[in-house]
Amino acid sequence: MTVFILVAGAFTGPHVWRDTAARLTADGAEVRIAALTGLGGRPGGPGDPGGPGGTVDMETHIADVLDAIDSAVAAEPGRKIVLVGHDYGIHPVLGAADRRAGAVARIVHLDAGMPRDGVPALAAVPDQRLRAEIAERAAGSGEPATGGELPPPARDAWSRWGSTAGLSEAALDGLTALAAPQPLGTLLQPLRLTGAVAAVPVTGVLCTGNGPGIEMLQIMVDVGDPALRALADAQVAFFELPTGHWPMLSCPVELAATLAEAASGGGHRLTSADAAHPPAHLRPFLLDVPERPRERTGNTDLYVPDGPGPHPAVVFVHGGPVPVEALPTPRDWPTLTGYARLVAGQGAVGVTLDHRLHAVTDYEVAAADVVDAVERVRADPRVDADRVALWFFSGGGPLAADWLTEPPAWLRCVAANYPILSPLPSWGLADARFHPVRAVSRAGRLPVVLVRAGRESAEIAATVEEFLTEAARCGANVEVIDVPDGRHGFETLDPTDESREAVHRAVGAVLAHLKE
């Protein structure tokens, strides 16, 4: 028999698991819910870490999970124990599994991150401003370094901790009414791991209403982020649930079925790239574009057309975040070089560049890199400085916001392929600057060419639809080119006639605006 030990996230306790636990039990599993001290567990007693005047920290909650593991083992040795950690709960789950690795058959990260040794749970809070507020509250509490409590969110503030997509009004009411203060020590005390937990098989359940799905995660692994490399291990599997951050409340039946399948070792495995199977972003461009000399200066490459100038220019702005260690760098990726050579063959200077979007906190520095590159391009005597287009891709989409907000006279067109057009919930960005949905109302009659992938991930597709809704409301000049069967990065993933036609249409539209 499988024994599930369920560990809830921040501010929540055993009550959130009621429906999921009932379904798992009905299907023949045993369910134990680890009640964390201060969050539905023991209040403690004087002199006890969980008691009045005592400190509840990460070690306290690890001890709570250890108690649940030891109790399950003592009741009937040899059973398969599956630990499920939701949100913050993955931290004490990993801490306990690290000390009982031989007793745990699998760990399930339920819409949870990848905690590391020596890093406190506070680092996993998605909202940057919220992290700063918590740190400031802890510093000014007058309590010991890990003392005090963080009040639970108000009803309309849960979205700062994760997407509430899929929650009914009643579920959101219940989540708020039963929430408990989170002991600050649990967020501030670093998690300590010996490494033993690395031997335990892992399943990730990705809630696509709150963060990336499997396909996007594969892209992130392919790009070479060293922090994600372990996700392609054969011991790691993934499932998706099309809901927000609290699936035990929004879709408990589906969650129970997913957990049961996870316990049996099911799920999707990510792949590691090799010479025979290159990552998607390094596969050939879908068009056979003639080679053309490039001119490299600093972080910028120019593909200059034949004939006398000055020529209009198209600056291609890559997405991200891209790890610092990634090689080749984006300006050499086949999609970018393919487009640059394609427009150069049709009379425009094609420009690729590297910018420093290495984390979601880097948009400001990346934006400055793009501005510098554009000014260098416009200063080139072979470029018509009054006829320039900017073309953004994927996670580079938010960088379009500045140009939509105050479009200069020389900017003849903005294009975007499978873009992210508002900050994703999992980013936790408080800065409204890089938000094209909010910027498009100020774009005036600036032409926008939007290439929409029909098989886009749900979270990115939602930002595109939000952008188009706002564009329609304010009368923005947007042309949509659809690729119904195209995926995110279709230029190297989907070399079909449909995709090729979309590339030709998009390039034709942008070049036509440069001639106006």
N, C-alpha and C positions, 0 to 999 in steps of 0.2 A: 504493500500500500504506500502511496505517496502522502507525505505530510507537508502541507504548505504552511509556512510561517510568514504571516503578512505583517509588514511594518509600514505604517502610514507616514506621510510627509509632515511638513511644518504646520503647526497650529491644529492638526487633526489627530483624532484618536481612533480607537477600535470601531466606533460607529460607522465610519465611512465604508468599512468592508462588509457590512451586513448582507447586502444582496449578493455580492460576489461570493462570499463565504457560503451562503446558503446554497448557491448553485453548485459550487465545487463539492460540497458535502452530499448533495443529492446525487451527484455523479460518482460517488464512491470514494472520494478523497477525505482525508482528515485535515482539518483546518485549525490552526492555532494562531491567535492574533497577539503579537507582542505589544502589550500596553506600555508605552514609554513613560517614564517618570515625568509627571507634570503635564502630560498630554493624554490623560485617561488612565494612566498607571497609578502606582502608589504615590500618595502625597509625601510619604516619608515621616520620620520622627526626629526629635531633637538630636542633634549630633550626627545624624545620618546625612549622606550627600543629598538625598532627596527631601530632607525634612525642612521644617521652618527654620530659616536662618542658614540653611546649608546651601551648597552650590550644586546645581544640576548642570553637568557638562557633557561633552561627547562620551567620556568614559562611563558616565552614568547610564547613558542610553545603550552603549555597547554591552554593558553588564545586563541590561534588561533583555537584549536579544540573546545573549549567552544563556540566560536563565531559561528562555523558551526552547533553545536548542537542547540544552542538557535535560530538560524535562521530557522532551520528545524522545530523546535517546533512552532515558531511563525507563520510560513507559514500555517501550518495545524496541530493543536494539535491532539494527540492521535495516530499518526502513529507509526509503529514499526521502531525504529532507530537502525541500526546495525553499530557499529564502527569497522573498519578494520585497524589494525596497522601492517605495514610491517617493519621488522627489527627494527631500532631505533624508528620508528613511534609508536611502541607499548607503549613507555614510555609516551609521551604526551597523547595518547589515554587513558591509565589507569589513568593518573592524572586528565583528564577532566571527565571521567566516575565516578571517585570517588566523584566529586563535583556535578554530575548530574545523580546519580545512578537511580533515579526514572524515568528518561526520556529515558534511554538506555535499549533496549531489549536484546542485545547480544553484546559481544566483540569477535572479531576474531583475534587471534594471527597468522599472516601470516608469517611462517618461522621466528618466533620471540621468544625471551626467556620469562622468568618469572620475570619481574622486582619486586624489593622489596622496601618497604619504607626505605628511608634514603640511598639508594645505587644509585650512578650516572650511567648514561648510559654507560660510559666508561668501566665499569666492564663487560658489555656484548660483548665488542669487542672480537672476537674469537682468534685472533692472539696475543699471549703473547708479542712478541717483538714489535708489533704495538702499543699495550697498553702502553708499556714503552716509546716508541717514542713520543706518543701523550702527555703523562704526562710530559716528558722532554721538549717538545716544549712549553707546557703551562707554565711550570716553568720559561723558559728562554725568554718568549715573551716580557716581560716588560709591558704587559697589566695587567689590574686588574685580580683577581683570575679567573674570568669566562669570560675574554675578549679574543679577537683575533679570528682567523679563521684557520681551517685545510684545506689545499688545497685538491681538489678532487683527486682520484687515477688516475694515468696514465693508458692507455689502458691495459697494461699487469699486472697491480697491483690490479685489482678488486678482484682477487681470494683471496687476503688477507682479504677481507670483506665478502666473501661468494663464494660458488662454482658458476662458470659461465656455468656449464653444461646446455645444451639445448639452449644457446644463439647463434643465427646466428652471422656471422661476421657483418652484417649490424646492428643488435640489439646492439652488443657490441660497434660498432662505435657510434651509437646514444647515448647510455648510457654515453659514455665518452664525447662526444661533448656537451651534455646538462647538464652535472654535474655542481654543484655549490659548492663553499666552505662551509664547515660545521662550523657554529659558535661554538667555543670551549666551550662556556658556556653551550650549550645544552648537551654536553657530561660530563661536570664536575660538574654541579649543581645537588645535590642529588634530587631524586624524592621524593615527600612527599605525603603520602597516609594516610587517616584517617581510612581506613578499610571498608568504605561504599561500595566500588567497589566489595567486596567479594560476595555481594548478586546478582550480575549480571551474568547470564549464559555465559559460555565461550566455544568457539570452537578453536581448534588448527589445523592449516593446516600445515602439515609436508612435507617439500620438501626433498624427500629421496636421492636426489643427493647431498644434503648439510649436512644432519644429520640423526639421527635415525628415523626409521619409527615406526608405531604403535606397531608392535610385539616387537621390541627392547625396546620401551618405557615401555611396560608392564613388561618386564624383569627387567628394572631399578626400577620400582615401587615395584615389588615383592621382590627385594633384600632389600628394606627397607629404601631407601634414604628419610629422613624426609622432605627434600625440595620438593620431588615429590609426597608426600602422597596425596595432594589435587587433583592431576590429576585423581584419581579414584572416585571423587565425581560425583554423578548422573547429576550434572549441567554442566559437562565438556564432550565435545565430540571431536572426532578427524577425520580428513581426511588425505589422503596421495596424493601427486602429485609427479610423477616420474621425477623430474626435479631439476635444481639447485636453487639458492637463489633468482632469479628474475623471478618468474612464470608469472607475468603480462607482461613480455616481451617474455618469451619462450613458454608459452602455455596459452594465455589470454582467449581463448574460454573455455578450461577446468577449468581455475580458476573461471571464471564467473559462470559456472554451479555449482562448489563446493561452492561458496559463497551463491548462491541461496538456495542450499540444507542446508547449515549451518544456514541460516536465518530461515528456517522452523523447526529447531531443530534436523535435521538429524545428522548422524555421528556415529562413533564407540565409545562405552564407555569402558574404562578400568575397571578392576575388582579388588576388594580388597580381599586379601587372608583371609581365616579363617580355623578353624579346619577341616571343611568338604571339603574345597577346598584349599589345600595348594598351595603355589606358585610353579611355575614350577621347580625351582632349588632344592626344598625340597621334590619333589615326589620320589618314589622309583627308584633305579637303574634298568635298563631294564633286567639285568641278576640276577638270584638267586645265589649269591655268598656266600659261607659259611662264617659265622662270624669268626673273627680271632682276637686275642688279639692285642691291640695297645700299644705302648710305647711312652709316651708323655714327651718331654723335650723342655722347652721353647716354641718356636713357631712351633715346628716340631713333627710330629707323624710318628713312624715307624711301619710297619706291616712286621714282620720277618717270613720267610718261615721255615718249619720244616727241620731238618737235619743239618749236620755240614756245617759250612761256610768255607771261606768267600763266600758270594753270590753277584751277580751283583745287582745293585739298579736302580730303576726308580723313579725319583723325579717329582711329579705332581705339576705344577705351575698354580694356579687358575687365573682367569681373573679379570676384574674390569672395572672401579673403584667400590669398595665396601665400603659403608658407614661405618664409625667407629662404629656406633651403631648396625650394623647388627649382629643378633644372629639367629642360630648358626653361627660361623665364618666359612670361606670357607673350612678349613681342615676337617670339619665335614659334609660337603655337600655330599649327596648320590653319586653323580657322582665321586667325588674325592676318597671317601672311597671305592666305588665299584671297581674302577680301581686298587686301592692300594691292596685290598684284592685279586683281581683277579690275579695280577702278583705274589703276595706272594704265592698263591696256585700253581703257576707254577715255583717256585724256585728263584724268585728275591725279594729283599727287596722293598716293596712299601712305598713311602714316600709322605706324604701330609704336607703342611705348610701354615701358614698365613704370608702374606707379606703386606706392608703398602701402597698398591695402593688404596688410598681413593679418589684421584682426578687425572685428567690427568696430572697434574703438579708433580705427585709423582713417576714417573717412575724411577728416579734416586735412591730414597731411597728404592723403591721396589726391584730394581736390586741388591742393596747392601744386602738386606734381603735374596734374593735367593742365592747369593754367600756365605753368612755366613752359610746358611742351608746346602748347598752342601758340604762345607768343613767339617762341623760337621758330616754329613753322611759318607763322605769318611774316616774320622778319626775313625769311629766305627769299631772295630776289626771283626765284623761279616759281614762287607761289603768289597767286592773286590774293592779297591780304583781305580783300572785301568779299571773297567767295569761299567760305569754309563751312563744312558740315562736321558735326560730332556724332559718332555712332557708338552707343554704349551696349555692353553685353552683360547679361546675368546680374551678378552682385555689383557690377559697376553702375547699375541703373540709378541708385540713389544719388550718384554724382551728377546726374542730369539736372537735379533740382536747381542748382545755382544758375544754370544757363536758361532754364525755363522762367525763373523768377525775374531775371533782368537780362533778356536776350540782347546782345550787342547787334548793331546794324549789320556787321559783317557775317554774322551767323545766319546762314541761309536755311539750315535744316538741322533737326535733331532726330536721330534714328535710334532704335533700341530693339535688340533681339532677346526674346525670352527674359525680359528684365524683371528685377525686383523693384517695385515702384512705391513701396512704403516699407519702413523698417519691419522686419518680421518679429512676431511676439517673443521668440526665444532670444532675440538680440538684446532686449532691454535698453534700447537707445532712448534717452530722454530728450536729446537735441532734435528739434523740429526742422533743422536746416536741410537735412538730406532726406526730403520727403516729397517726391515728385507729385504725389496726389494733391498735396496742398499747394504746390507751386504752379500747377498747370493753369490755374485761373489767371495768372499774371503773364502768361506766354504770348498773349495777343494773337496775331495771325501767324506766328512762327510755325512753319510746317513740322509736324511730327510724324515719322514713319515708324509704326509699331509692328514688329514681326512676332506673332503670337503662336506658340507651340501648343497644339491641341492636346498633347499628352503631358502637359506640364504638371509639376507637383501641385497639390491642392493649395498649399500655403502661398506659393508664388503666384499661381493663377488668380487667387483672391485679390492680390495687390493689383494685378493687371485690370481685373474687372472694376475694382474701386477707382482706378485711374480713369478708365473709359467712362464710367458713370459721371465722374466729376468733369471730365472733358466735354461730355455731352451737355451737362448742365450749364457750363460757362461758354459753350460755343467754340471750343479750341479746335484748331485745324489739324485733326488727327486722321491719318490714313492707316487702316489696319490690314496687314497682309497675313492671312491665316495659313498655317501648315497643320491641317487637321490631324494627320498621323505622325507629326513630328514631335520628338522629345526635346528636352532641354539640352542644347548642344547638338541639334539635329544635323548640322553641317558635317560632322564627323561620325555621328551615330546612325543616321538614316539617309544613306546616299540613294534616294529614290527620285523619280521624275517629279513628284510633287515638291520635294525639298529643293531640287534644282530650279524649278520654276519660281519658287518663292524667293530664292537668292537673286535670280535675274530680275524679278519684279522689284525687289527692295533696292537693289543697286540702281536700276533704271529710275526709280522714283527719286532717290537721293540725288543722282546726277542731274535729273531734270530740274530740281529745285536750285541746284548750283548754277544753272544756265539762265534762271529767271532774272 
